[in-house]
Amino acid sequence: MEPKDYIITEISGEYATLTERISGETLFIALALLPPGSDIGTKLHYEMLEYTIAVSYTHLRAHETRSNL
């Protein structure tokens, strides 16, 4: 399966609805399979049967710059 990027669009009980960011395809998945801290609006990257929270390059650079001040 190819890597995909999702956003959590809804949480209902112990389940989350993920929307694929390019196609708009939706998935219904157990929260227990998602990384800790996942919430509505969290951007996720799926690859090699694992979901990780997606962090932008700009976000990472901001932390690097702040630590160098």
Disulfide bonds with the S-S distance in Angstrom:
none
